[in-house]
Amino acid sequence: MRSHEVEIVDATSNSVFERFLYSCLALPFRKYQRRREYLAAAVPRGLRKKLLLWRGEPVGTIEYAPPEAAGYPIVGKGIIVVNCIWVLRRAKGHGFGRLLIRAMMDECKDATGFATVGLRGCWSPWFKVEQLERLGFRSVDSVEVRHKTKHADSLFAICLMWLPRRENAKPPRWDKSKILEGVRWCMAHPLYHPQTYEPKKILRAAKRVGRPDKTHPA
């Protein structure tokens, strides 16, 4: 792979790529209300979405923001929260995920670290803990849940993932009760809470909740 074949662009500041603010790389473009409202509130407060172009085609993306503009209820002094990072399957094996992480870190030079959520044992191929671990993240907390409308009999873990920039950086915190409400800012997210589902929480916590240990990895 030649370096000139790869380019990373900012979709939040380049109108040419505006449609990717509303859709994932492989999904149809549609300006739906919840996403539009989220962008209107979050972009002025620091939300950024970058695209990785390979030979001119978008094949990877990363979206991140300070806690006050992030899509997850994660907080921490000086941290940046990653809403999502994704590389298309056909573009895997080239280190594009690490390039996207590096682009974020280069832009957020004052950040103490980077936090996100990962899924373990979930039916979805996205947000897998092991994928995030390969990018340098580690799990610092977890909650076991069941989805109320999808694969309701399946138990899976939502993990708070952490990538510190400094050795003494204080890990982030999260609101587990809020996590159970799911996300409303991305229709493609495996934890998406559709408008047609009226209950406040789309996830149900299992009995075991806590920090991962050797007997119960998360």
Backbone torsions as a table, in degrees:
resi	resn	phi	psi	omega
1	MET	NA	131.7	179.2
2	ARG	-94.4	144.8	-175.7
3	SER	-62.5	-31.5	-177.9
4	HIS	-74.1	-7.6	177.2
5	GLU	-82.7	-11.2	-175.9
6	VAL	-116.7	132.9	177.6
7	GLU	-141.1	140.2	175.9
8	ILE	-113.4	124.8	-176.7
9	VAL	-122.5	157.9	-179.2
10	ASP	-99.6	111.1	-178.6
11	ALA	-71.8	-21.1	-178.9
12	THR	-78.8	-13.6	-179.3
13	SER	-123.3	4.5	-178.3
14	ASN	-126.4	108.1	-174.9
15	SER	-62.7	-21.4	178.5
16	VAL	-60.2	-31.0	-175.8
17	PHE	-108.4	18.5	-175.7
18	GLU	-57.0	-36.2	-175.7
19	ARG	-62.0	-24.3	-179.9
20	PHE	-77.3	-7.1	171.7
21	LEU	-73.2	-21.4	-175.5
22	TYR	-108.6	-7.6	-177.7
23	SER	-146.1	153.7	172.3
24	CYS	-75.4	174.3	-171.2
25	LEU	-61.8	-34.1	-173.3
26	ALA	-108.9	8.0	-176.2
27	LEU	-110.1	155.4	-179.5
28	PRO	-61.8	151.2	179.4
29	PHE	-85.2	126.6	176.6
30	ARG	-154.5	127.9	179.1
31	LYS	-84.8	84.9	-178.9
32	TYR	-87.5	155.1	-167.5
33	GLN	-59.4	-48.3	-175.8
34	ARG	-61.9	-41.9	179.4
35	ARG	-67.3	-41.8	179.5
36	ARG	-60.5	-42.9	179.3
37	GLU	-65.6	-40.1	179.5
38	TYR	-64.2	-45.4	-179.8
39	LEU	-63.0	-41.5	-178.8
40	ALA	-60.3	-34.7	-179.7
41	ALA	-85.4	-35.6	-169.1
42	ALA	-89.3	-37.2	-177.0
43	VAL	-59.9	-45.9	178.2
44	PRO	-62.7	-20.2	-179.0
45	ARG	-99.8	9.4	170.5
46	GLY	117.1	2.4	177.1
47	LEU	-62.7	135.4	175.8
48	ARG	-132.1	142.9	173.0
49	LYS	-131.3	122.1	-179.6
50	LYS	-111.3	148.7	176.6
51	LEU	-116.8	140.9	172.4
52	LEU	-101.8	119.5	178.5
53	LEU	-98.5	130.6	176.8
54	TRP	-120.2	113.5	-175.5
55	ARG	55.6	37.4	175.6
56	GLY	86.6	-3.8	-177.0
57	GLU	-110.4	132.5	177.1
58	PRO	-67.3	121.0	-179.4
59	VAL	-128.6	-4.8	-179.5
60	GLY	-149.3	154.7	-179.9
61	THR	-151.8	152.5	172.1
62	ILE	-143.6	135.5	179.4
63	GLU	-125.7	132.4	-174.8
64	TYR	-153.1	161.8	-176.1
65	ALA	-165.0	160.8	168.4
66	PRO	-65.6	160.7	-174.8
67	PRO	-52.3	-36.8	-176.5
68	GLU	-69.5	-14.0	179.5
69	ALA	-118.4	2.8	-174.3
70	ALA	-80.6	162.8	-179.4
71	GLY	-87.0	-10.5	179.9
72	TYR	-111.7	151.2	177.7
73	PRO	-81.2	65.3	-179.3
74	ILE	-117.1	133.6	-179.9
75	VAL	-132.4	161.7	178.7
76	GLY	167.7	147.5	-177.5
77	LYS	-68.5	120.4	174.6
78	GLY	73.0	13.8	-177.1
79	ILE	-90.7	164.6	170.0
80	ILE	-120.1	137.1	-179.1
81	VAL	-104.5	129.2	178.9
82	VAL	-93.3	114.5	176.5
83	ASN	-68.9	-42.4	179.6
84	CYS	-163.5	155.4	170.1
85	ILE	-144.2	132.4	-172.9
86	TRP	-152.8	136.5	172.8
87	VAL	-125.5	131.2	179.5
88	LEU	-58.4	146.6	-176.3
89	ARG	-57.0	-40.0	-176.7
90	ARG	-70.1	-11.6	-180.0
91	ALA	-107.2	7.7	-179.3
92	LYS	-74.4	158.5	178.2
93	GLY	94.8	2.7	-179.1
94	HIS	-112.3	4.1	-179.2
95	GLY	76.0	22.2	-177.0
96	PHE	-67.8	-32.6	176.9
97	GLY	-60.6	-43.2	179.0
98	ARG	-66.9	-34.7	177.4
99	LEU	-64.5	-39.5	178.8
100	LEU	-67.2	-41.7	176.4
101	ILE	-61.0	-43.7	-179.1
102	ARG	-63.7	-40.2	178.5
103	ALA	-61.7	-41.1	177.3
104	MET	-64.6	-45.7	-177.9
105	MET	-65.8	-36.1	178.1
106	ASP	-65.6	-35.1	179.8
107	GLU	-77.0	-37.0	-176.1
108	CYS	-101.4	63.3	-172.6
109	LYS	-66.0	-25.5	-177.7
110	ASP	-91.7	-2.0	-178.8
111	ALA	-67.2	139.8	177.1
112	THR	-79.4	-22.7	179.5
113	GLY	177.8	-179.9	-173.1
114	PHE	-132.2	132.8	-175.7
115	ALA	-124.9	153.7	175.8
116	THR	-161.6	-173.9	173.9
117	VAL	-115.3	147.4	175.4
118	GLY	-127.9	156.3	-179.2
119	LEU	-116.1	134.8	176.9
120	ARG	-123.7	126.8	-179.9
121	GLY	79.2	12.4	-179.7
122	CYS	-87.5	152.7	179.4
123	TRP	-68.8	-22.9	-175.7
124	SER	-75.7	142.8	176.1
125	PRO	-80.5	-3.2	-176.3
126	TRP	-99.5	155.0	174.5
127	PHE	62.5	27.8	-179.0
128	LYS	-68.4	137.8	-179.7
129	VAL	-56.7	-44.8	-177.0
130	GLU	-64.0	-31.3	176.1
131	GLN	-67.7	-42.9	179.3
132	LEU	-68.3	-34.6	177.5
133	GLU	-62.8	-35.5	177.9
134	ARG	-66.5	-20.8	178.5
135	LEU	-92.4	0.7	176.6
136	GLY	108.1	-5.7	179.3
137	PHE	-77.8	157.8	172.6
138	ARG	-139.8	152.2	-179.9
139	SER	-80.4	131.2	178.2
140	VAL	-116.8	-6.8	177.1
141	ASP	-166.9	164.2	-179.6
142	SER	-159.2	161.8	173.4
143	VAL	-141.9	132.9	177.7
144	GLU	-91.9	135.0	-172.5
145	VAL	-140.0	167.6	167.1
146	ARG	-127.1	140.9	176.2
147	HIS	-80.5	138.2	-174.7
148	LYS	-78.9	-22.2	-175.6
149	THR	-121.3	-18.0	-179.9
150	LYS	-121.8	128.8	177.7
151	HIS	46.7	51.3	-171.2
152	ALA	-59.6	-22.3	180.0
153	ASP	-86.5	-6.1	-175.8
154	SER	-92.0	131.2	175.8
155	LEU	-97.1	132.1	175.8
156	PHE	-143.3	166.2	-177.3
157	ALA	-110.9	138.6	168.2
158	ILE	-103.1	124.4	-175.0
159	CYS	-113.0	140.0	172.1
160	LEU	-85.1	114.7	-174.2
161	MET	-102.7	144.9	-171.9
162	TRP	-139.4	131.1	175.5
163	LEU	-126.1	92.5	-177.7
164	PRO	-74.7	143.7	173.5
165	ARG	-85.5	-31.5	-179.0
166	ARG	-119.0	148.8	-176.6
167	GLU	-60.7	-36.5	-176.9
168	ASN	-95.2	13.5	-179.2
169	ALA	-65.3	135.8	-179.3
170	LYS	-78.3	127.1	-179.3
171	PRO	-59.8	156.3	-179.7
172	PRO	-75.4	169.8	174.0
173	ARG	-122.7	159.6	177.6
174	TRP	-142.9	161.5	179.0
175	ASP	-100.6	102.4	-175.6
176	LYS	-66.0	-32.9	178.1
177	SER	-63.3	-41.2	177.6
178	LYS	-66.7	-36.3	178.5
179	ILE	-57.8	-36.4	-179.0
180	LEU	-66.6	-15.5	176.5
181	GLU	-76.5	-12.5	-177.5
182	GLY	79.1	-167.0	178.9
183	VAL	-118.5	147.6	-178.2
184	ARG	-117.4	-1.2	-171.8
185	TRP	-99.0	0.3	179.9
186	CYS	-151.8	115.5	-178.0
187	MET	-67.6	-23.8	-177.1
188	ALA	-85.0	-9.8	-175.9
189	HIS	-69.2	137.3	179.5
190	PRO	-63.4	-17.3	178.0
191	LEU	-102.0	18.1	-176.7
192	TYR	-61.7	136.5	177.8
193	HIS	-106.5	100.1	-176.6
194	PRO	-68.3	153.3	-179.7
195	GLN	-64.0	-25.8	-178.1
196	THR	-76.4	-11.3	178.9
197	TYR	-96.3	110.9	-170.5
198	GLU	-76.8	-36.5	-179.6
199	PRO	-56.5	149.8	-175.6
200	LYS	-65.7	-36.2	-176.1
201	LYS	-112.2	130.6	178.7
202	ILE	-97.0	-7.2	178.6
203	LEU	-120.3	151.3	178.3
204	ARG	-119.9	125.9	-179.6
205	ALA	-72.5	138.6	173.0
206	ALA	-82.1	178.1	-176.1
207	LYS	-68.7	-37.3	-175.7
208	ARG	-85.2	115.7	178.4
209	VAL	-134.0	130.0	178.4
210	GLY	161.1	-171.9	-178.0
211	ARG	-78.5	142.9	-177.3
212	PRO	-64.4	144.0	175.5
213	ASP	-138.3	-174.6	-174.2
214	LYS	-68.1	-29.6	-178.9
215	THR	-86.0	-18.6	179.6
216	HIS	-141.3	80.0	-178.3
217	PRO	-66.0	142.8	176.9
218	ALA	-140.3	NA	NA
